[in-house]
Amino acid sequence: MAERPALIVASECAAFPRLGFTGEPAVALYTTFPTVGHWLPIGDGPLLDPTFTELERRIKAAFQQADELGAAL
């Protein structure tokens, strides 16, 4: 049973060379969190390299969902 909401974000800074592997660990966390530690991943998958607008929208939605669950994000 998932009890703790988590927004999973994997993003790289444009000012530095790309690492190229941040998405894979984010997907692994997203799929593993519900069974390990009873985390509830928020959204339909991890947020990978979002624009600022998308990141802002998803963070607001995540806090709203956490509030509806009576939980901290």
All heavy atoms as TSV, in Angstrom:
chain	resi	resn	atom	element	x	y	z
A	1	MET	N	N	0.838	-1.176	0.000
A	1	MET	CA	C	0.000	0.000	0.000
A	1	MET	C	C	0.890	1.249	0.000
A	1	MET	O	O	1.744	1.423	0.852
A	1	MET	CB	C	-0.876	-0.009	1.244
A	1	MET	CG	C	-1.736	1.201	1.379
A	1	MET	SD	S	-2.817	0.994	2.810
A	1	MET	CE	C	-2.764	2.620	3.456
A	2	ALA	N	N	0.699	2.100	-0.970
A	2	ALA	CA	C	1.491	3.315	-1.081
A	2	ALA	C	C	0.997	4.340	-0.068
A	2	ALA	O	O	-0.189	4.556	0.078
A	2	ALA	CB	C	1.396	3.863	-2.486
A	3	GLU	N	N	1.927	4.959	0.644
A	3	GLU	CA	C	1.560	5.903	1.692
A	3	GLU	C	C	2.210	7.267	1.537
A	3	GLU	O	O	1.725	8.238	2.075
A	3	GLU	CB	C	1.958	5.326	3.053
A	3	GLU	CG	C	1.267	4.025	3.364
A	3	GLU	CD	C	1.858	3.343	4.586
A	3	GLU	OE1	O	2.865	3.808	5.124
A	3	GLU	OE2	O	1.287	2.323	4.990
A	4	ARG	N	N	3.341	7.338	0.835
A	4	ARG	CA	C	4.090	8.589	0.761
A	4	ARG	C	C	4.243	9.017	-0.689
A	4	ARG	O	O	4.881	8.325	-1.476
A	4	ARG	CB	C	5.462	8.397	1.400
A	4	ARG	CG	C	5.362	8.001	2.868
A	4	ARG	CD	C	6.710	7.786	3.456
A	4	ARG	NE	N	7.221	6.483	3.023
A	4	ARG	CZ	C	8.368	5.974	3.407
A	4	ARG	NH1	N	9.149	6.654	4.209
A	4	ARG	NH2	N	8.761	4.803	3.013
A	5	PRO	N	N	3.666	10.169	-1.062
A	5	PRO	CA	C	3.779	10.613	-2.450
A	5	PRO	C	C	5.183	11.134	-2.765
A	5	PRO	O	O	5.858	11.709	-1.909
A	5	PRO	CB	C	2.745	11.722	-2.563
A	5	PRO	CG	C	2.527	12.206	-1.182
A	5	PRO	CD	C	2.809	11.043	-0.275
A	6	ALA	N	N	5.612	10.904	-3.997
A	6	ALA	CA	C	6.932	11.361	-4.438
A	6	ALA	C	C	6.847	11.777	-5.902
A	6	ALA	O	O	6.325	11.036	-6.734
A	6	ALA	CB	C	7.957	10.253	-4.276
A	7	LEU	N	N	7.346	12.947	-6.204
A	7	LEU	CA	C	7.467	13.411	-7.586
A	7	LEU	C	C	8.899	13.115	-8.015
A	7	LEU	O	O	9.850	13.592	-7.397
A	7	LEU	CB	C	7.178	14.904	-7.688
A	7	LEU	CG	C	7.356	15.525	-9.074
A	7	LEU	CD1	C	6.392	14.903	-10.072
A	7	LEU	CD2	C	7.175	17.026	-9.008
A	8	ILE	N	N	9.061	12.329	-9.042
A	8	ILE	CA	C	10.391	11.919	-9.487
A	8	ILE	C	C	10.760	12.726	-10.732
A	8	ILE	O	O	10.076	12.660	-11.752
A	8	ILE	CB	C	10.425	10.412	-9.771
A	8	ILE	CG1	C	10.086	9.658	-8.476
A	8	ILE	CG2	C	11.779	9.993	-10.329
A	8	ILE	CD1	C	9.809	8.204	-8.649
A	9	VAL	N	N	11.847	13.485	-10.617
A	9	VAL	CA	C	12.304	14.355	-11.696
A	9	VAL	C	C	13.748	14.017	-12.029
A	9	VAL	O	O	14.581	13.883	-11.132
A	9	VAL	CB	C	12.224	15.850	-11.294
A	9	VAL	CG1	C	12.704	16.744	-12.426
A	9	VAL	CG2	C	10.811	16.217	-10.870
A	10	ALA	N	N	14.033	13.857	-13.300
A	10	ALA	CA	C	15.408	13.645	-13.763
A	10	ALA	C	C	15.682	14.692	-14.832
A	10	ALA	O	O	15.025	14.725	-15.861
A	10	ALA	CB	C	15.589	12.250	-14.336
A	11	SER	N	N	16.624	15.562	-14.543
A	11	SER	CA	C	16.914	16.640	-15.472
A	11	SER	C	C	18.395	16.955	-15.438
A	11	SER	O	O	19.053	16.811	-14.415
A	11	SER	CB	C	16.100	17.878	-15.087
A	11	SER	OG	O	16.263	18.887	-16.048
A	12	GLU	N	N	18.900	17.390	-16.561
A	12	GLU	CA	C	20.297	17.767	-16.650
A	12	GLU	C	C	20.385	19.255	-16.975
A	12	GLU	O	O	19.516	19.809	-17.629
A	12	GLU	CB	C	20.995	16.945	-17.720
A	12	GLU	CG	C	20.995	15.455	-17.391
A	12	GLU	CD	C	21.892	14.661	-18.293
A	12	GLU	OE1	O	23.036	15.082	-18.508
A	12	GLU	OE2	O	21.437	13.616	-18.779
A	13	CYS	N	N	21.431	19.869	-16.509
A	13	CYS	CA	C	21.651	21.292	-16.716
A	13	CYS	C	C	22.235	21.528	-18.111
A	13	CYS	O	O	23.210	20.879	-18.504
A	13	CYS	CB	C	22.591	21.826	-15.646
A	13	CYS	SG	S	22.959	23.567	-15.831
A	14	ALA	N	N	21.648	22.464	-18.845
A	14	ALA	CA	C	22.122	22.767	-20.192
A	14	ALA	C	C	23.518	23.384	-20.190
A	14	ALA	O	O	24.219	23.348	-21.200
A	14	ALA	CB	C	21.133	23.698	-20.895
A	15	ALA	N	N	23.949	23.936	-19.065
A	15	ALA	CA	C	25.249	24.599	-18.988
A	15	ALA	C	C	26.412	23.603	-18.870
A	15	ALA	O	O	27.562	23.993	-19.011
A	15	ALA	CB	C	25.272	25.560	-17.801
A	16	PHE	N	N	26.112	22.347	-18.608
A	16	PHE	CA	C	27.151	21.336	-18.440
A	16	PHE	C	C	26.990	20.240	-19.479
A	16	PHE	O	O	25.902	20.049	-20.027
A	16	PHE	CB	C	27.082	20.733	-17.034
A	16	PHE	CG	C	27.377	21.731	-15.951
A	16	PHE	CD1	C	26.351	22.271	-15.195
A	16	PHE	CD2	C	28.675	22.130	-15.696
A	16	PHE	CE1	C	26.611	23.195	-14.208
A	16	PHE	CE2	C	28.954	23.060	-14.698
A	16	PHE	CZ	C	27.918	23.598	-13.957
A	17	PRO	N	N	28.037	19.460	-19.726
A	17	PRO	CA	C	27.911	18.347	-20.678
A	17	PRO	C	C	26.847	17.352	-20.200
A	17	PRO	O	O	26.717	17.098	-19.006
A	17	PRO	CB	C	29.299	17.702	-20.666
A	17	PRO	CG	C	30.227	18.753	-20.161
A	17	PRO	CD	C	29.406	19.596	-19.218
A	18	ARG	N	N	26.119	16.804	-21.148
A	18	ARG	CA	C	25.072	15.824	-20.813
A	18	ARG	C	C	25.694	14.531	-20.318
A	18	ARG	O	O	26.680	14.058	-20.858
A	18	ARG	CB	C	24.181	15.546	-22.017
A	18	ARG	CG	C	23.302	16.725	-22.351
A	18	ARG	CD	C	22.219	16.391	-23.355
A	18	ARG	NE	N	21.278	15.392	-22.905
A	18	ARG	CZ	C	20.255	15.609	-22.075
A	18	ARG	NH1	N	20.058	16.797	-21.578
A	18	ARG	NH2	N	19.439	14.644	-21.742
A	19	LEU	N	N	25.084	13.971	-19.285
A	19	LEU	CA	C	25.514	12.683	-18.760
A	19	LEU	C	C	24.881	11.555	-19.571
A	19	LEU	O	O	25.490	10.525	-19.801
A	19	LEU	CB	C	25.134	12.552	-17.284
A	19	LEU	CG	C	25.796	13.570	-16.348
A	19	LEU	CD1	C	25.184	13.484	-14.965
A	19	LEU	CD2	C	27.292	13.353	-16.307
A	20	GLY	N	N	23.623	11.742	-19.949
A	20	GLY	CA	C	22.957	10.783	-20.807
A	20	GLY	C	C	22.351	9.572	-20.127
A	20	GLY	O	O	21.814	8.701	-20.787
A	21	PHE	N	N	22.444	9.487	-18.815
A	21	PHE	CA	C	21.905	8.297	-18.155
A	21	PHE	C	C	20.895	8.616	-17.052
A	21	PHE	O	O	20.435	7.703	-16.365
A	21	PHE	CB	C	23.042	7.458	-17.552
A	21	PHE	CG	C	23.805	8.150	-16.461
A	21	PHE	CD1	C	23.335	8.164	-15.159
A	21	PHE	CD2	C	24.990	8.801	-16.747
A	21	PHE	CE1	C	24.031	8.809	-14.152
A	21	PHE	CE2	C	25.704	9.438	-15.742
A	21	PHE	CZ	C	25.227	9.447	-14.441
A	22	THR	N	N	20.528	9.858	-16.859
A	22	THR	CA	C	19.664	10.205	-15.728
A	22	THR	C	C	18.248	9.657	-15.850
A	22	THR	O	O	17.591	9.415	-14.847
A	22	THR	CB	C	19.612	11.723	-15.527
A	22	THR	OG1	O	19.133	12.334	-16.734
A	22	THR	CG2	C	20.977	12.285	-15.181
A	23	GLY	N	N	17.778	9.455	-17.052
A	23	GLY	CA	C	16.425	8.943	-17.229
A	23	GLY	C	C	16.242	7.521	-16.733
A	23	GLY	O	O	15.217	7.185	-16.137
A	24	GLU	N	N	17.222	6.682	-16.959
A	24	GLU	CA	C	17.114	5.270	-16.565
A	24	GLU	C	C	16.946	5.089	-15.054
A	24	GLU	O	O	16.043	4.362	-14.612
A	24	GLU	CB	C	18.327	4.493	-17.078
A	24	GLU	CG	C	18.207	3.003	-16.874
A	24	GLU	CD	C	19.379	2.256	-17.478
A	24	GLU	OE1	O	19.821	2.619	-18.579
A	24	GLU	OE2	O	19.852	1.310	-16.827
A	25	PRO	N	N	17.760	5.741	-14.219
A	25	PRO	CA	C	17.532	5.609	-12.776
A	25	PRO	C	C	16.186	6.189	-12.334
A	25	PRO	O	O	15.557	5.671	-11.411
A	25	PRO	CB	C	18.690	6.383	-12.135
A	25	PRO	CG	C	19.739	6.480	-13.190
A	25	PRO	CD	C	19.013	6.462	-14.492
A	26	ALA	N	N	15.733	7.249	-13.000
A	26	ALA	CA	C	14.440	7.832	-12.648
A	26	ALA	C	C	13.306	6.853	-12.937
A	26	ALA	O	O	12.379	6.703	-12.137
A	26	ALA	CB	C	14.219	9.141	-13.407
A	27	VAL	N	N	13.379	6.173	-14.060
A	27	VAL	CA	C	12.363	5.170	-14.399
A	27	VAL	C	C	12.423	4.017	-13.403
A	27	VAL	O	O	11.387	3.523	-12.939
A	27	VAL	CB	C	12.547	4.665	-15.851
A	27	VAL	CG1	C	11.659	3.474	-16.134
A	27	VAL	CG2	C	12.257	5.793	-16.840
A	28	ALA	N	N	13.630	3.598	-13.025
A	28	ALA	CA	C	13.771	2.515	-12.043
A	28	ALA	C	C	13.165	2.918	-10.702
A	28	ALA	O	O	12.468	2.119	-10.068
A	28	ALA	CB	C	15.242	2.137	-11.881
A	29	LEU	N	N	13.423	4.155	-10.260
A	29	LEU	CA	C	12.819	4.629	-9.012
A	29	LEU	C	C	11.302	4.636	-9.111
A	29	LEU	O	O	10.603	4.209	-8.195
A	29	LEU	CB	C	13.305	6.046	-8.686
A	29	LEU	CG	C	14.655	6.183	-8.031
A	29	LEU	CD1	C	15.020	7.656	-7.910
A	29	LEU	CD2	C	14.666	5.528	-6.673
A	30	TYR	N	N	10.788	5.133	-10.229
A	30	TYR	CA	C	9.341	5.238	-10.414
A	30	TYR	C	C	8.676	3.869	-10.320
A	30	TYR	O	O	7.611	3.726	-9.725
A	30	TYR	CB	C	9.027	5.893	-11.758
A	30	TYR	CG	C	7.575	6.161	-11.953
A	30	TYR	CD1	C	6.991	7.333	-11.476
A	30	TYR	CD2	C	6.747	5.250	-12.595
A	30	TYR	CE1	C	5.646	7.587	-11.636
A	30	TYR	CE2	C	5.400	5.502	-12.765
A	30	TYR	CZ	C	4.855	6.662	-12.290
A	30	TYR	OH	O	3.515	6.898	-12.443
A	31	THR	N	N	9.300	2.860	-10.895
A	31	THR	CA	C	8.698	1.522	-10.881
A	31	THR	C	C	8.946	0.776	-9.575
A	31	THR	O	O	8.181	-0.110	-9.204
A	31	THR	CB	C	9.196	0.674	-12.062
A	31	THR	OG1	O	10.619	0.587	-12.022
A	31	THR	CG2	C	8.773	1.284	-13.389
A	32	THR	N	N	10.010	1.127	-8.848
A	32	THR	CA	C	10.367	0.429	-7.613
A	32	THR	C	C	9.727	1.035	-6.368
A	32	THR	O	O	9.407	0.312	-5.424
A	32	THR	CB	C	11.899	0.417	-7.435
A	32	THR	OG1	O	12.485	-0.171	-8.605
A	32	THR	CG2	C	12.314	-0.372	-6.212
A	33	PHE	N	N	9.539	2.347	-6.356
A	33	PHE	CA	C	9.039	3.029	-5.160
A	33	PHE	C	C	7.763	2.433	-4.557
A	33	PHE	O	O	7.655	2.355	-3.339
A	33	PHE	CB	C	8.834	4.514	-5.447
A	33	PHE	CG	C	10.007	5.379	-5.058
A	33	PHE	CD1	C	11.266	4.848	-4.854
A	33	PHE	CD2	C	9.852	6.738	-4.905
A	33	PHE	CE1	C	12.342	5.639	-4.509
A	33	PHE	CE2	C	10.920	7.545	-4.556
A	33	PHE	CZ	C	12.166	6.991	-4.351
A	34	PRO	N	N	6.787	2.020	-5.342
A	34	PRO	CA	C	5.563	1.490	-4.716
A	34	PRO	C	C	5.788	0.227	-3.884
A	34	PRO	O	O	5.087	-0.007	-2.911
A	34	PRO	CB	C	4.652	1.186	-5.897
A	34	PRO	CG	C	5.131	2.092	-6.979
A	34	PRO	CD	C	6.619	2.175	-6.784
A	35	THR	N	N	6.775	-0.577	-4.246
A	35	THR	CA	C	6.994	-1.829	-3.518
A	35	THR	C	C	8.080	-1.716	-2.451
A	35	THR	O	O	8.138	-2.542	-1.559
A	35	THR	CB	C	7.365	-2.968	-4.490
A	35	THR	OG1	O	8.520	-2.580	-5.240
A	35	THR	CG2	C	6.221	-3.272	-5.425
A	36	VAL	N	N	8.925	-0.720	-2.546
A	36	VAL	CA	C	10.003	-0.519	-1.575
A	36	VAL	C	C	9.736	0.785	-0.838
A	36	VAL	O	O	9.852	1.855	-1.396
A	36	VAL	CB	C	11.377	-0.466	-2.268
A	36	VAL	CG1	C	12.472	-0.204	-1.258
A	36	VAL	CG2	C	11.634	-1.744	-3.034
A	37	GLY	N	N	9.347	0.695	0.388
A	37	GLY	CA	C	9.116	1.881	1.185
A	37	GLY	C	C	7.719	2.456	1.065
A	37	GLY	O	O	7.414	3.465	1.667
A	38	HIS	N	N	6.874	1.828	0.281
A	38	HIS	CA	C	5.478	2.243	0.137
A	38	HIS	C	C	5.322	3.682	-0.351
A	38	HIS	O	O	4.492	4.427	0.138
A	38	HIS	CB	C	4.712	2.027	1.444
A	38	HIS	CG	C	4.779	0.613	1.918
A	38	HIS	ND1	N	4.134	-0.409	1.274
A	38	HIS	CD2	C	5.453	0.045	2.945
A	38	HIS	CE1	C	4.381	-1.545	1.895
A	38	HIS	NE2	N	5.182	-1.301	2.907
A	39	TRP	N	N	6.130	4.078	-1.318
A	39	TRP	CA	C	6.014	5.402	-1.917
A	39	TRP	C	C	4.958	5.371	-3.008
A	39	TRP	O	O	4.749	4.355	-3.666
A	39	TRP	CB	C	7.351	5.824	-2.521
A	39	TRP	CG	C	8.393	6.113	-1.503
A	39	TRP	CD1	C	9.274	5.223	-0.968
A	39	TRP	CD2	C	8.655	7.368	-0.883
A	39	TRP	NE1	N	10.081	5.856	-0.052
A	39	TRP	CE2	C	9.731	7.168	0.018
A	39	TRP	CE3	C	8.105	8.632	-1.007
A	39	TRP	CZ2	C	10.251	8.199	0.782
A	39	TRP	CZ3	C	8.636	9.657	-0.238
A	39	TRP	CH2	C	9.696	9.437	0.644
A	40	LEU	N	N	4.309	6.479	-3.226
A	40	LEU	CA	C	3.313	6.639	-4.283
A	40	LEU	C	C	3.882	7.616	-5.311
A	40	LEU	O	O	3.885	8.823	-5.090
A	40	LEU	CB	C	2.006	7.204	-3.704
A	40	LEU	CG	C	0.948	7.641	-4.714
A	40	LEU	CD1	C	0.449	6.436	-5.507
A	40	LEU	CD2	C	-0.196	8.327	-4.002
A	41	PRO	N	N	4.421	7.108	-6.423
A	41	PRO	CA	C	4.910	8.016	-7.443
A	41	PRO	C	C	3.764	8.848	-8.013
A	41	PRO	O	O	2.697	8.334	-8.307
A	41	PRO	CB	C	5.499	7.100	-8.510
A	41	PRO	CG	C	5.748	5.809	-7.815
A	41	PRO	CD	C	4.658	5.710	-6.779
A	42	ILE	N	N	3.990	10.138	-8.134
A	42	ILE	CA	C	2.969	11.052	-8.637
A	42	ILE	C	C	3.164	11.223	-10.136
A	42	ILE	O	O	4.277	11.351	-10.613
A	42	ILE	CB	C	3.080	12.408	-7.914
A	42	ILE	CG1	C	2.885	12.171	-6.441
A	42	ILE	CG2	C	2.174	13.436	-8.529
A	42	ILE	CD1	C	2.046	13.091	-5.690
A	43	GLY	N	N	2.079	11.218	-10.867
A	43	GLY	CA	C	2.133	11.402	-12.312
A	43	GLY	C	C	2.105	10.072	-13.031
A	43	GLY	O	O	2.045	9.007	-12.432
A	44	ASP	N	N	2.191	10.160	-14.357
A	44	ASP	CA	C	2.110	8.949	-15.176
A	44	ASP	C	C	3.494	8.420	-15.537
A	44	ASP	O	O	3.643	7.603	-16.429
A	44	ASP	CB	C	1.283	9.203	-16.424
A	44	ASP	CG	C	1.800	10.365	-17.253
A	44	ASP	OD1	O	2.767	11.025	-16.829
A	44	ASP	OD2	O	1.233	10.609	-18.325
A	45	GLY	N	N	4.491	8.886	-14.842
A	45	GLY	CA	C	5.867	8.462	-15.052
A	45	GLY	C	C	6.796	9.524	-14.506
A	45	GLY	O	O	6.342	10.594	-14.102
A	46	PRO	N	N	8.094	9.249	-14.499
A	46	PRO	CA	C	9.014	10.270	-14.022
A	46	PRO	C	C	9.039	11.450	-14.988
A	46	PRO	O	O	8.776	11.294	-16.187
A	46	PRO	CB	C	10.363	9.556	-13.985
A	46	PRO	CG	C	10.225	8.426	-14.932
A	46	PRO	CD	C	8.783	8.044	-14.930
A	47	LEU	N	N	9.331	12.596	-14.476
A	47	LEU	CA	C	9.410	13.814	-15.287
A	47	LEU	C	C	10.848	13.928	-15.779
A	47	LEU	O	O	11.761	14.173	-15.002
A	47	LEU	CB	C	9.003	15.020	-14.439
A	47	LEU	CG	C	8.848	16.354	-15.115
A	47	LEU	CD1	C	7.908	16.276	-16.311
A	47	LEU	CD2	C	8.335	17.377	-14.119
A	48	LEU	N	N	11.043	13.713	-17.080
A	48	LEU	CA	C	12.385	13.686	-17.651
A	48	LEU	C	C	12.670	14.954	-18.451
A	48	LEU	O	O	11.921	15.291	-19.371
A	48	LEU	CB	C	12.550	12.457	-18.552
A	48	LEU	CG	C	12.239	11.110	-17.900
A	48	LEU	CD1	C	12.348	9.992	-18.926
A	48	LEU	CD2	C	13.151	10.852	-16.722
A	49	ASP	N	N	13.731	15.642	-18.100
A	49	ASP	CA	C	14.168	16.862	-18.778
A	49	ASP	C	C	13.013	17.806	-19.106
A	49	ASP	O	O	12.789	18.160	-20.261
A	49	ASP	CB	C	14.950	16.523	-20.050
A	49	ASP	CG	C	16.301	15.907	-19.727
A	49	ASP	OD1	O	16.950	16.379	-18.774
A	49	ASP	OD2	O	16.702	14.965	-20.420
A	50	PRO	N	N	12.263	18.218	-18.091
A	50	PRO	CA	C	11.105	19.088	-18.340
A	50	PRO	C	C	11.525	20.519	-18.664
A	50	PRO	O	O	12.615	20.954	-18.291
A	50	PRO	CB	C	10.364	19.051	-17.007
A	50	PRO	CG	C	11.465	18.894	-16.004
A	50	PRO	CD	C	12.453	17.970	-16.663
A	51	THR	N	N	10.631	21.217	-19.329
A	51	THR	CA	C	10.810	22.656	-19.465
A	51	THR	C	C	10.473	23.269	-18.108
A	51	THR	O	O	9.876	22.606	-17.249
A	51	THR	CB	C	9.872	23.242	-20.526
A	51	THR	OG1	O	8.516	23.051	-20.084
A	51	THR	CG2	C	10.066	22.589	-21.889
A	52	PHE	N	N	10.836	24.529	-17.923
A	52	PHE	CA	C	10.510	25.181	-16.654
A	52	PHE	C	C	9.002	25.193	-16.430
A	52	PHE	O	O	8.525	24.921	-15.334
A	52	PHE	CB	C	11.060	26.618	-16.618
A	52	PHE	CG	C	10.718	27.318	-15.345
A	52	PHE	CD1	C	11.445	27.084	-14.191
A	52	PHE	CD2	C	9.640	28.185	-15.284
A	52	PHE	CE1	C	11.106	27.708	-13.002
A	52	PHE	CE2	C	9.299	28.816	-14.091
A	52	PHE	CZ	C	10.041	28.574	-12.950
A	53	THR	N	N	8.250	25.487	-17.489
A	53	THR	CA	C	6.786	25.543	-17.379
A	53	THR	C	C	6.214	24.190	-16.988
A	53	THR	O	O	5.334	24.105	-16.123
A	53	THR	CB	C	6.176	26.024	-18.709
A	53	THR	OG1	O	6.725	27.303	-19.025
A	53	THR	CG2	C	4.669	26.107	-18.632
A	54	GLU	N	N	6.703	23.114	-17.602
A	54	GLU	CA	C	6.212	21.774	-17.276
A	54	GLU	C	C	6.591	21.390	-15.849
A	54	GLU	O	O	5.788	20.814	-15.122
A	54	GLU	CB	C	6.765	20.741	-18.258
A	54	GLU	CG	C	6.346	19.320	-17.973
A	54	GLU	CD	C	4.850	19.048	-18.097
A	54	GLU	OE1	O	4.109	19.912	-18.573
A	54	GLU	OE2	O	4.426	17.963	-17.704
A	55	LEU	N	N	7.806	21.711	-15.436
A	55	LEU	CA	C	8.236	21.415	-14.071
A	55	LEU	C	C	7.356	22.145	-13.064
A	55	LEU	O	O	6.877	21.551	-12.093
A	55	LEU	CB	C	9.698	21.805	-13.875
A	55	LEU	CG	C	10.283	21.570	-12.480
A	55	LEU	CD1	C	10.246	20.094	-12.105
A	55	LEU	CD2	C	11.703	22.118	-12.416
A	56	GLU	N	N	7.104	23.420	-13.311
A	56	GLU	CA	C	6.261	24.212	-12.419
A	56	GLU	C	C	4.844	23.630	-12.341
A	56	GLU	O	O	4.281	23.478	-11.255
A	56	GLU	CB	C	6.211	25.653	-12.915
A	56	GLU	CG	C	5.412	26.573	-12.031
A	56	GLU	CD	C	5.430	28.000	-12.546
A	56	GLU	OE1	O	5.286	28.215	-13.766
A	56	GLU	OE2	O	5.582	28.899	-11.714
A	57	ARG	N	N	4.287	23.248	-13.484
A	57	ARG	CA	C	2.934	22.673	-13.520
A	57	ARG	C	C	2.871	21.372	-12.744
A	57	ARG	O	O	1.970	21.137	-11.944
A	57	ARG	CB	C	2.498	22.450	-14.972
A	57	ARG	CG	C	1.055	21.960	-15.107
A	57	ARG	CD	C	0.695	21.632	-16.538
A	57	ARG	NE	N	1.374	20.439	-17.034
A	57	ARG	CZ	C	1.034	19.194	-16.712
A	57	ARG	NH1	N	0.046	18.968	-15.872
A	57	ARG	NH2	N	1.684	18.171	-17.218
A	58	ARG	N	N	3.871	20.496	-12.945
A	58	ARG	CA	C	3.864	19.194	-12.281
A	58	ARG	C	C	4.114	19.321	-10.778
A	58	ARG	O	O	3.553	18.563	-9.980
A	58	ARG	CB	C	4.897	18.268	-12.911
A	58	ARG	CG	C	4.561	17.814	-14.331
A	58	ARG	CD	C	3.550	16.684	-14.394
A	58	ARG	NE	N	4.025	15.472	-13.801
A	58	ARG	CZ	C	4.648	14.490	-14.450
A	58	ARG	NH1	N	4.875	14.576	-15.741
A	58	ARG	NH2	N	5.046	13.426	-13.797
A	59	ILE	N	N	4.947	20.268	-10.371
A	59	ILE	CA	C	5.180	20.470	-8.934
A	59	ILE	C	C	3.902	20.946	-8.262
A	59	ILE	O	O	3.525	20.436	-7.199
A	59	ILE	CB	C	6.342	21.454	-8.682
A	59	ILE	CG1	C	7.665	20.795	-9.050
A	59	ILE	CG2	C	6.362	21.925	-7.231
A	59	ILE	CD1	C	8.858	21.719	-9.012
A	60	LYS	N	N	3.210	21.891	-8.879
A	60	LYS	CA	C	1.939	22.365	-8.314
A	60	LYS	C	C	0.930	21.231	-8.222
A	60	LYS	O	O	0.246	21.076	-7.207
A	60	LYS	CB	C	1.383	23.514	-9.153
A	60	LYS	CG	C	2.122	24.809	-8.970
A	60	LYS	CD	C	1.528	25.900	-9.831
A	60	LYS	CE	C	2.300	27.204	-9.670
A	60	LYS	NZ	N	1.746	28.269	-10.518
A	61	ALA	N	N	0.826	20.423	-9.272
A	61	ALA	CA	C	-0.107	19.294	-9.275
A	61	ALA	C	C	0.279	18.264	-8.211
A	61	ALA	O	O	-0.591	17.694	-7.549
A	61	ALA	CB	C	-0.148	18.648	-10.657
A	62	ALA	N	N	1.568	18.045	-8.026
A	62	ALA	CA	C	2.028	17.082	-7.024
A	62	ALA	C	C	1.677	17.548	-5.619
A	62	ALA	O	O	1.219	16.757	-4.788
A	62	ALA	CB	C	3.534	16.866	-7.163
A	63	PHE	N	N	1.888	18.835	-5.346
A	63	PHE	CA	C	1.525	19.347	-4.021
A	63	PHE	C	C	0.017	19.291	-3.807
A	63	PHE	O	O	-0.448	18.998	-2.701
A	63	PHE	CB	C	2.052	20.771	-3.826
A	63	PHE	CG	C	3.461	20.808	-3.309
A	63	PHE	CD1	C	4.517	21.076	-4.154
A	63	PHE	CD2	C	3.735	20.539	-1.980
A	63	PHE	CE1	C	5.823	21.091	-3.692
A	63	PHE	CE2	C	5.031	20.552	-1.497
A	63	PHE	CZ	C	6.081	20.831	-2.366
A	64	GLN	N	N	-0.757	19.535	-4.850
A	64	GLN	CA	C	-2.213	19.457	-4.729
A	64	GLN	C	C	-2.628	18.018	-4.418
A	64	GLN	O	O	-3.467	17.779	-3.554
A	64	GLN	CB	C	-2.892	19.939	-6.009
A	64	GLN	CG	C	-4.403	19.888	-5.919
A	64	GLN	CD	C	-5.078	20.419	-7.174
A	64	GLN	OE1	O	-4.412	20.907	-8.096
A	64	GLN	NE2	N	-6.379	20.342	-7.215
A	65	GLN	N	N	-2.039	17.053	-5.125
A	65	GLN	CA	C	-2.381	15.646	-4.878
A	65	GLN	C	C	-1.957	15.233	-3.472
A	65	GLN	O	O	-2.714	14.544	-2.777
A	65	GLN	CB	C	-1.711	14.738	-5.918
A	65	GLN	CG	C	-2.134	13.290	-5.773
A	65	GLN	CD	C	-1.607	12.430	-6.883
A	65	GLN	OE1	O	-1.096	12.898	-7.895
A	65	GLN	NE2	N	-1.704	11.118	-6.710
A	66	ALA	N	N	-0.790	15.650	-3.028
A	66	ALA	CA	C	-0.344	15.341	-1.673
A	66	ALA	C	C	-1.296	15.941	-0.634
A	66	ALA	O	O	-1.647	15.290	0.345
A	66	ALA	CB	C	1.082	15.844	-1.453
A	67	ASP	N	N	-1.740	17.172	-0.895
A	67	ASP	CA	C	-2.678	17.811	0.022
A	67	ASP	C	C	-3.981	17.025	0.086
A	67	ASP	O	O	-4.539	16.829	1.159
A	67	ASP	CB	C	-2.930	19.254	-0.440
A	67	ASP	CG	C	-3.820	20.009	0.531
A	67	ASP	OD1	O	-3.495	20.037	1.732
A	67	ASP	OD2	O	-4.851	20.562	0.078
A	68	GLU	N	N	-4.471	16.571	-1.059
A	68	GLU	CA	C	-5.714	15.790	-1.095
A	68	GLU	C	C	-5.554	14.472	-0.336
A	68	GLU	O	O	-6.525	13.959	0.226
A	68	GLU	CB	C	-6.112	15.517	-2.547
A	68	GLU	CG	C	-6.575	16.762	-3.279
A	68	GLU	CD	C	-6.723	16.565	-4.778
A	68	GLU	OE1	O	-6.492	15.436	-5.277
A	68	GLU	OE2	O	-7.032	17.557	-5.463
A	69	LEU	N	N	-4.347	13.941	-0.325
A	69	LEU	CA	C	-4.080	12.693	0.403
A	69	LEU	C	C	-3.785	12.934	1.881
A	69	LEU	O	O	-3.641	11.998	2.656
A	69	LEU	CB	C	-2.874	11.967	-0.227
A	69	LEU	CG	C	-3.056	11.437	-1.638
A	69	LEU	CD1	C	-1.717	10.990	-2.213
A	69	LEU	CD2	C	-4.057	10.287	-1.636
A	70	GLY	N	N	-3.657	14.210	2.259
A	70	GLY	CA	C	-3.309	14.535	3.629
A	70	GLY	C	C	-1.877	14.150	3.945
A	70	GLY	O	O	-1.559	13.724	5.055
A	71	ALA	N	N	-1.015	14.277	2.942
A	71	ALA	CA	C	0.370	13.837	3.085
A	71	ALA	C	C	1.331	14.971	2.766
A	71	ALA	O	O	0.946	15.988	2.198
A	71	ALA	CB	C	0.637	12.675	2.134
A	72	ALA	N	N	2.575	14.791	3.115
A	72	ALA	CA	C	3.643	15.710	2.723
A	72	ALA	C	C	4.274	15.176	1.455
A	72	ALA	O	O	4.299	13.970	1.225
A	72	ALA	CB	C	4.688	15.818	3.828
A	73	LEU	N	N	4.777	16.061	0.641
A	73	LEU	CA	C	5.414	15.635	-0.598
A	73	LEU	C	C	6.901	15.575	-0.396
A	73	LEU	O	O	7.505	16.453	0.161
A	73	LEU	CB	C	5.079	16.622	-1.724
A	73	LEU	CG	C	5.652	16.300	-3.102
A	73	LEU	CD1	C	5.074	15.012	-3.658
A	73	LEU	CD2	C	5.375	17.437	-4.052
